[in-house]
Amino acid sequence: MNTQQQDRFIYIIGEHQNGIIPESPEVLAFTRENMRQIATDELALVIANVFAKGQYFPGPDGALTSIIHEFIGRSDRYSRAKSKIKKGRCTLISAFKRLDGEISVKVTAIIPVQPGALNMEQPESFHDLLIASLPEFQEALTEEAYASDSKIIAIIKEATLHHIHGKLQ
């Protein structure tokens, strides 16, 4: 894996679990060619089941990685940002419960990062990036109404307190 790839990550944050995978141009190219017949809703359903509902993915890890890559590859938000953010970036996928009880899965943000700022062995660095960057993409979180018991509510509260505390310093 070259240095450029190690500075591009996909961070999936859901109701029940989170995941971090390196973004791979090779996987994106492979899935674009081999997964186009799969409906986007089906890709989102798999991500919702694994990350929002905590279900076990019955296939190999590589298959889930491919599903995640194909999902971001189809995102308009990702397509617009990937040409602007050439170096380090973290693509955020969210899988949270909406007010109607359904799970919303979407590419929420593509966050620029300094090379070397994130480390898969230190998952807290991804959470810290999420909290620090949330004001920059908060409009993406207002596109839908989330359930009052959704994990996103606690994340928004944490980010608000973080930024208020930062301004008071």
N, C-alpha and C positions, 0 to 999 in steps of 0.2 A: 504494500500500500504506500503510495507516495505521500509526501507532506501535504499537498493540496487536498487530497481526500481526507486526511486526518483532521483537517480544519473545517470539514463540512459534515454536519451531523443532522440526524432526524431525531427529534425528541417527541415522544408520544406521551401525552398526559391524559389519564382517564380517571373515571370514578373509583376504580378498584386497583389499578396498577399503572405504572409508568414504564416506558421503555426507551432505550437509547441505542441507535444503530448508526454506523458511519454511512453517509450518503455516498453512493458509488455510481459514477457515470456508466460503468459497464452494466450494472444491474438495471439502471434506467433504460439503457439502449436495449437490453435483452427483453425487458418487460414490454417496452413499446412495440417490439416486433411480435412477441409471443403471447401477450395477454390482452390484446385489444378486443377480443370477442367477449371478455368478461365485463358485465355491466358495472358501472361505477358504484351503484347502490349495493351490489354484492360485495365489492371490495370494502365499502364502508361498514357493511354488516359484520364482516369478519373482524375488522378493527374494533367495532363496538363490542362484539362478543368477548374478545380477548381483554381489551383494556378498560372498558366500562362495566362489563358484567363479570369479569374475572373468570371466564370460561377457559378451559384448556384448549389450545390449538392442536388438533390431532395430527397435523403434518409436520414435516421437518422445519427447523428454524429458517432454512433458506427459502422455503415457500412463503412464510410469513414476511420475511424481509422483502421478497419480490412483490407481495401484495401491497406492502407499505410504500415501496418505491413507485409502483404503478399508480397508486392513489395520489401521491404528490405530483407525479408527472402529468396527471390530468387536471390539476388545479390551476385555475386562471391566476390566482394570487401567486403561486409558485412560478408559473411561466413568466409573469411580469417581473418578478424580483430576481430571478436567477441570472438574467443578463446584466442587471445592475450591481449585484453583489457577487463579484468574481472570486474574491478570496474567501476568508473564513465566513461561514454562515451556519445557522442552526434553524432548520425548518421545524416549526412547532405544529404538531397535529393534536387537536383536542377531541376528546370523546366524553361529553358531559350530558347529564340528564336535563332535558328541557322541561318546561312547565307542564306540557301535555304527557309527560312520562316517557316519551321516546328519547332515544340517544341521538344526539347531534354529533356527527363526525365531520371535521373539516380541517383544512390547512388554515390555521389561525394567523400565523405570522412567519415571515422569513427574517430572522434577526441577524444582522451583521455581527461578527465576532472577530476579535484579534486572533491571529494565528497563535495557537498554543494556549488560549484562554480556557478551553474546555478539555476535559479529560474523561473518557468513558469509565475509568477506574475511580473517578470522583463524581458520582452522580449528583452530589449536592451542588456542584458547579453549574449544572444545567438548571436546577431549581433556582439558584441565585440569579442566573441570567433571566429566567422567567419573571421573577419578582422585580428585578431592576428594570427590565424592559417593558413591562406590562403597560405603562401609560402610552407608549409609542404605538401600540396596536389595540388599545382598548375599544376602539370603534368596532373591531371585528367581534368583540364579545357582546356588543349591543344589537347584533343582527338577529338574535333570537332571545326569547325569554327562557331563562333557566329555572329549574326547580329550586325552591328555597333550601333544600337539603343537598343540592349538588355541590360537589367538591370545588367547583369554580367560585362559589360564593366565599368559601374560606380563603382561597387563593387571592381573590380581589381584596378581601379584608387585610390579609397579610401584606400585600403590595401597598395598600393605602397607608398602613401603619409604618411600613418601611420608608416610604417617601415622605411622610409627615415628619418622622424622626430625623431623616436626612436633612430636611429643610430647617429643623430646629438646631442642628449642630452648628 
